[in-house]
């Protein structure tokens, strides 16, 4: 039993009903206060400044100041899961309404418990490497049906390998950061030659991503049994895609400019410890994976996902409701496969799930699928239609896990699309 997961815990900090950030969550992130970056935890509509709290001695563990007086959480999560588990348990105890050490220390409380409206929330991770997987069977089947032979929608390798590619880390941005519509080459079926210009088929991709907290030497491998010790937590992720650019460029080497212009992520890294109560079995894998991809236990998670579109002409309208539990290949398989050739995993690397689609239409995780390549446009509240994402649209993604006792959420990924 992880103490911080106790569903009976209540905090002396007021937490709004249906908040993504109860005392049982306490995700890590980075804030900027008076021009300085500090590692923090989120609770309700407040943040806990760990740099200030650490100096008080109340954490009970001798953390080096630089771990929390830091622009990123990499050094913190790099201490290992045992240390970050102890940290979360200790902060949970200090915020528990049955304990007074922090609540009654007015000066310290006011300097380390800050309303989130008074701080700048920053990119939490220094992302060294970014990998995007393609692990939703429903999504891969839909795409294969649209672009290839419906009778053979999945390529022969798909049920044997967690397919992925090495993506662009530098263009991953934080929720709230607007993006520009990309320019690139496209070629319509009725054109003799390609043209260069703004993408006409800009799309979102509903994804989750995990963050690694441990490194392995180049040339070594990671088993599915060991993989959990390498994964600190997860974020919500929108892996933007320019479909018209992608369909022209992707053969033979795969995604490039159609993906590298931007990806958007949530600000708070929710620990795998906090998500432990929401583990569920994954789909039956047939054929049985090769031995190095076989695993024990449940490694899928019941995480509710939704996507909304907002426009200057209408309020947010939900267009997708899906769930991370649908993933065919799970995280431990993805990481074990990634390192199976001796690839060296590093602290702070980011691994996206690939588009998450469910079995019915409103659970499809992209406009490509929701509108079936633009042939079935979605009706918006102002009576306009969407085949893909328009300029000045804002795409909003949300993710949370919930049972009868607690809700653990990720906040939102909010991104406005600006003209090219």
N, C-alpha and C positions, 0 to 999 in steps of 0.2 A: 504494500500500500504506500503510495506516494502521498505524504502529508498534505501537500498543496492541492491535491485532487479531491480532498474530502468534500463531498457535496453539501455537508452541513455547515461549512465555514461561512461566516458572515463578516463583512468588513465594517469598520467604523467610518470608512469613507463612503459617502452616499453614492450609490450606483443606480443609474436609471433602469427601469424595467426593460427587459429585452436587450440590454446592453451586450455587445460582443465581448466585453472585457470585465467579467466578474473577477472576484478574488481567485477563483480556480483557474484563471487563464495566465495573467502576468507575462505577456509576451515581451521579448526584447526589441528595442529599437534605439534610435539615436535622435537626440534633440539638440537644438542650439539655443543657449541661454547667454545673453550678454556677450555675444560674439564667440562663445566657446562651445565646442561639441562635447556632449556627455552621453554615455550609454544610460538608457532608462528602461523602465518597465511601465506598461500601460495598465491602468485600472479605472474603469468607468470613464469619466471625462477628465481624468487627471493622469499625470505621469509621476513616476517616482524617480528622482534624479539619483542614480546609483553612485555617481562620483561624490556627491555631497554626503549621502548616507554612509558610504564606505569610510569617510574620514571620521565619522562619529564613533566608530568601533562597534556599532550595534549589529553589524552583519555577522559578527562572531567568527569570521574567517579572515585571515590575513591576506587580503587581495592587494596586489601592487596597484598604486594609484593610477598608473597608466592604462590599466585594463578598462577603467571606466572614464577616465579623462581622455577620450578617444573619439575619433571621427567615425569609427565603425565598430561593430560588435565582434569582428573576427578574433581579436585577442581574447575576448571573453569566452566565446564558444569554443575557442581552441584550447581552453583549459580542460576540456573533456566533459562528458555527460555527467559524471559523478559530481564534479564541481558545480556545474550549472544547475544540477538538480538540488544540491545543497543550497545554492543561492536562492533559487525560487522558493524552496521550503522556508528559508529564513525570512525572506521578504513577506511571504504569506503569513508567517507568524506575527511579524511586526504590524501587519495591517488587519489582523484578526481582532474582532471586537472583544475578545476575551483577554487581550493583552494590551498593556498600557505604556510600554517603554517609549514608543514613538508618539503615541497620541497625546501623552501628557507633557512631552518635551516640546513646548510651543515653538521656541525659536528654531529648533531642528525641523520640526514638522512643517513650518511655513517656508523653510528654505529648500526642502527636498520633495515636498508634495506640491506640485504646481498644476494649476488648471491648464489643460491642453491648449486652450485658446491663447495662452500667454507665451507659448514657446513655438519655435519653428521645428517641425518634424522633418527629419532628413533621411536620405538614403541610408539604410541600416548596414548594408554589407559592401565591402570592397570585393567586387565580383571579379575573380581572376579568370575563370573559365565558365562558359555557359553551354550546356547541352540541351537540345530539345528532342524529346522522344516522340513516338507516334504509337501510343499504347492503348488507345480506345478502339476496340474491335468494331463498334458501331460506326465510329467516325471513318475508320479505314474502309469499311464496307461501303459506306455511302459515297465516299470519294471514288473508290474503285468502280462502283456502279455507274457514276456519272461520267467518268473519263475513260473507262475501259469496258471490258465485257462484264455485264451484270452477272453472268453465270460464273465468272471467275474474278469476283471483285477483289478478293485478297490475293496478293502475290504469293507465290509458293513459300517464300521465306518467312511470311509475317507471323505465323503461329509457332515458329521455331526461335526467332530472334526478337528481343526488344529493340525495334528499329529506332535509330536516332541519328542526329548529325551535330557537329560542332558549330554553334552559332556565334553571334556577335555580342560580346559582353558590354562594349562601350556605349551602345545605344539603348541599354535598358534604363528606363527612367521611372521615377516615383509617381505614384498616384497623384493627380492634380496637375501634372505637367502636360500642357497641350502638345500635340504633335502636328507636323505638317504632312499633308497628303504627298506621297512620294512621286517623283518623276521617274520615268524609265522607259525601256523599250517594250512595246506591245505589238502583237500582230493578230488581227482578226482573221477568221477562217476565209473570208472573201477578199483579203488583201494579198497582193503579190509580194509585198515587202513590209518590213516593220517600220513603225514610226516611233518618235520619242516625244513624250509628253506626260501629263498628269495621269495617274492611274484612275480608271473609271470603275474599278471593282475593289475598292478598299474594304477590308473585312477584319473583324475581330476573331480571336480564337480564345475560347474559354478554357483556361488551364489552371492547374496548381503547380507549384515548384517546391522542391526541397533543397535545403542548404546543408552542405557537409561541414563537419567540425573536427575532422581528423584527417591526417595525411598518411599515404602509404608510399614507400620508396618506389622509384621507377623500376619496373621489372617484376614487381610483386603483385599478388592478386588479393581479392577480397571475396570471401564466401558469403552466401546468403545469410548464414548464421552470424557472421561478423558484421554485416552491413549496418545493422541498427546502431552500432556504436559509432558509426561514421556520420549519422544523420541527426542533426540537431533539431530542425524544425521545418516549417513550411510557410509559404506565402501564397497569396492569390495572384494570378498572372494572366495578362492579356498579351498574347503573342501576335501582334498585328501582322496582316498579310495582304499584299496587293495581288489579287488572284490573276488578273490579266497579265501582269509582269511575270508572275510565277509560272503560268502555263507555257510561256514562250521560252523562259530561260532554264527551266529545271532539268531538262534532259541535256547532257547525261550526268551532271554532277549534283543535281539537287538544288535546294533553296539557296539564294544569294541575295541580290538587291531587293527582291520582293519581301524579304523578311528582316534584313539588317537595318532598315531605316528607323525602327522603334519597337520596343516591347515595354509594357507597363506593369508595375508590380505594387503590391500593398506595402505599407510602411512598417508593420509589426510582425516579427517572426514568431509564430506560435510553435511552442516546443512540442516534440512528439510525446513527451510526458503528459502534457495537458490534453493531448488528443487520445491518450490511451483508452479512456472509457468508450471510445467510439470505433474501436476496431471491429471489423466485420469480415466474414469470408469473402474471397473474391470469386469471380466466375470460374467454372470448371474449365481447366486448360486441357484441350484435346487437339493434337496428341500430347502425351506427357512430355514435359520439357526435358532436355538433356540434363544429366546429373548435376552439373554446376549451377543450373537454374532452379533446381528443386529446393523446396523450403518447408519449414514446419511452422504451424501457427497461422494466425490471421494477420494479414498485412495490408488489407484494404481498409478504408475509413469511410464512415457514413458522414459525408460533408455535403450539405445542401448548397447548391449553386444557383445563382440567377443572374440574368443579364437584362438590363433596361436600356432604352434609347431615350434621350432627352433632346429637345430641339428648342430654339428660341420661340417656336410657335406652339409647343405643347410640353406638359409636364412629363416626368419619366413614365414610360410605358414598358411593362415587362414583356419580353419576347421569348425568353428561354428560362426553363426551370430544369436543372439537371442534378447529378450527384456524382461525386468522386468515386463512390463504391463501384461504379460500372467498369472501372479500369481493368483491362485484361492482364496486362503486365504490371506488377506492383513495384514499389520502390526498392525493396531489397534485391529483386531480380534485375531491375534496371542498373543498380550500382554494381552488383556482382558481374553483370555482363560488361559494363563499362570498363572495369578493371581486369577483365579476364585475359586481355592481351598484354597486361603489364603496365597499362596506363596509370600514371601517378595522379591520384586524387588529392586535392588541396583544400585547406580550410577556406570556407567562403565561396566555394564553387556552387553554381546554381544549376539545377536539373529540372527542366519543365516536363510536364506529363505528356504534352501533346494535347490537341483538342479533345475535350471530354464531351462525348455525346451519349445519350441514353437510347432506349429502344423505341421511343415514340417521337413524333415530329417536334413537339414543343420542348423536348429535351436535347435537341441537336445544338451543339456548341459553336456554331458559326453561321454567318449569313449565307454562305455557300450552300449549306445544307437546309437551313430554314426556308430559303426561297428556291431551293433546288436549282442552283446555278442561275438564279434570276428569273426563272420561268413561272414562279409562283410568288409574286411580291407580297410583302407584309403590309397590311393596312395600319396606318398610324392614327392617333386620336384626332388629328386635324384633317383627316380624309386623304392625305397624301400617301404615297406608297414608297416602300424601300425594297430595292433589290440588293443593294449593298449600303455602305455608310456614306452619307452626304457630308459636304463641308458644313461646319458649324454644328453638326450633331455631337452630342456627348454620350459616350458609352459608359455605363455604370455596371460594375460587377460586384456581387456580394457573395460571401461564403460563410457558413457557420455549421457547427454540429450541435445537436440539441437532443436531450432526453428529458425525462420527467423531472429531473433534479437540477440540471445545469445547462447553460448554453455557452459554448466556446466559439468565438467568431474571429474573423480576420479583418474586419472593417471593410472598406470599399476600395475598389480601383476605379477612379473617375478620370476620364481622358476626353478632352475636347479635340475635335479634328479641325484644323485650320486649313485654308486653301493652300495649294502647292505654291 
